[in-house]
Amino acid sequence: MTLRCGVAALPLAVLLLANTGAGPTDADLQPEIGRLAAPPAELPASLRLVSYNVHRGDNLPQLIEALRAHPELSRADVFLLQEIESHEAEGASRARRLAEALHLNYVYAPARLKPDGATHGLAILSRFPLADIEVLPLKQFNLRYNTRRRIALGATVQVGERRLRLYNLHLDTRLNTADRLAQLRPVVEAACARPVQAVVIGGDFNTNAFRWLLHVVPIFRSNQAGAVDELMQANGFDTPFTDAGHTLRKRLLRLRLDSLYPRGLAVEGSGIDPQVEASDHAPLWLDVSWPTAAAAE
């Protein structure tokens, strides 16, 4: 299970493959970057990161209001968003419209095309500049139905003289533990290969509580969230959400699907609010700071 993070520098596999077919494919999708905000004049003592599966962002005004009005979310410096989309008829991607409303920089990485021509993917929004954008294709599994291309989105946040490497991901749904860890490993490898010591890996890990027969039928209970925590701990990441509670907002399925894993940072606080109604997931936040003795990178 251990990847010996920091011992063996593994090469990055950063790729959008060239298409040789007649029309666009998922692999042709390119990230969209918007530099919409100047760096803050004063650097904060700590950073607040929010991870939120926004359930396509269909009701964008409701989502904007939730992020603006919530006492914890409104203080965020960085958002890792999953399941956000872009529809040509709307004039701009939902990631851009959200970033404009919140006065943030952003990168949107489509993971797949939808039948109607829209795209569906991941976004990172930040008060600080975003650089070194990286799209990592993850291992694809045949789920029998709703098989989809999965990616992770990497970016570096420049906070004054310091850098924070971020990876935002959305893993498959009906995977058993071994397959879930196999889909996650390339992201951990990419983080280990980077020279930036301060890293946060977060997003929707879809760590459900079942073992699956043929990726369709749940047959036994399973602690997938615990297995992911163990993998991250073995590679030097902290696990502040181990006992934080559920992130799926469904009464009969109280599952911790989402998480944030920091490394090389001091954890100042964290939280989840399942009362936020803009999605079927709850947003979670993490406050981090650089250790006092750490030199600026």
URHULIN-V340662 format. One line per field, one symbol per residue. ss: DSSP state (~ for helix, > for strand, _ for the rest). phi: phi as a letter, one per 20 degrees, with the letter a starting at -180 (. if undefined). burial: 1 if it has 24 or more other C-alpha atoms within 12 Angstrom, else 0. A space follows every 10 residues. Layout:
BEGIN
ss->???
phi->???
burial->???
END
This chain:
BEGIN
ss->__________ __________ _____~~~__ _>>>______ ______>>>> >>>>>>___~ ~~~~~~~~~_ __~~~__>>> >>>>>>_~~~ ___~~~~~~~ ~~__>>>>>> >>>_____>> >>>>>>__>> >>>>>>>___ __________ >>>>>>>>>_ _>>>>>>>>> ______~~~~ ~~~~~~~~~~ ~~~_____>> >>>>_____> >>>___>>>> >__~~~~~~~ ~~~~______ _______>_> __>____>>> >>>__>>>>> >>>_______ >_>>>>>>>_ _______
phi->.fdlgnedfe feddbcffed eecfcgfefd fdccedcfgg fdeffbdddc dbeelmmgdf gffgffffef feffefebdd ddldcccgfe nbffffffff felcfbcddf ebeegenfcc acbcdbfdgd blfcddfdgd deemblfcfd ccddbdeedm edccedcdbb efeedegfff fffeggffff ffffffeecc dbpeelfedc ddelmcdfdb fbdfffffgf ffffdneecf dgdeoedeec gecedeedac cebmceeera accfefdfbe defccbdcbf ggefffe
burial->0110110000 0010010000 0000011111 1111110000 0000011111 1111111101 0011011000 0111111111 1111111000 0011111110 0111111111 1110000111 1111111111 1011111111 1000000111 1111111110 0111111111 1111111011 1111111111 1111011111 1111111111 1100100000 0011111110 1110111111 1101111110 0000111111 1111111011 1111011111 1111111111 0000000
END
